[in-house]
Every structure is written in structure tokens, then in C-alpha cells.
Amino acid sequence: MGLISCLFLTLISAIACLTLPKLLSLILVPKNQQTAPLPIATTPQNTSSEAPSFL
């Protein structure tokens, strides 16, 4: 094999190693996780507008 073909194969394998895991994660993720609404956590808020006094 010549130098050009070795460089070409190295480039192709590097691109495949970088992109295949992302593509596989996009394909294999369950569809219900993507469309499920995120739960909104509600916390009770302090209704007092005064600053606490430590004196």
C-alpha cells in the first residue's frame, strides 16, 4: 500500500471512531425519553420580604 492510501484509511477510521458512537447513541436511545416532558420541581417560596434580623 502506498503512503496516500494509508493516510486515507487512517483518516476514514478516525472519522468513523469519532462519529459512530454519537450516531449509535442517537439511534438506540428510547423514543419515550426524548418526548417525555421534564418534571418541574416546585418549592415553597418565602412570602416575607423582610430581611432576617440577627441582633
N, C-alpha and C positions, 0 to 999 in steps of 0.2 A: 504494500500500500504506500502511496505517496504521502508527502507531507500535507498536501492540501486535503486529501480525503481523511486523514487522521484528525486534522483540525476541524473539518466539517462534522465528523462523527462526534467529536468532543463537544462541539457547540450544540448539536442536536440533543445529546444526552444530558447536558447541563440544563437546557431549556425544559426537557422532559422532567427532570428531577425537581425543578423549581415549580412547574405548573401542575403536574399530576396530583399532588396531594390536595391542592386547593380545589381542583376540578372534582376530585373524588369526594371531598367533604361537601361540596355544593350538591352533588348528585345523590349522595347517600343520606343526607340529613332528612329526618322525618318531616313530612309536609305539615303536620299539625303543630310543630314547634315554630314554624315560620309564620303561620296565620293566627296563632293564639294571641289574644290580647294580653298585654302585660298588666299584672295586678297593680293597682295604685294603692300604696300604703297611706293611710290617713292617721295622723297623730293629733291628739288633743292640743289645742293651742292655748297659751296663757292669755286670758282675757284682760288681765291687769296691765295697764300701760305705764304704771309707776315703776321706777327702779327700786329694787330692794334696799332697805336701809340696814347697814351693819353697825350702826352706832349705838 
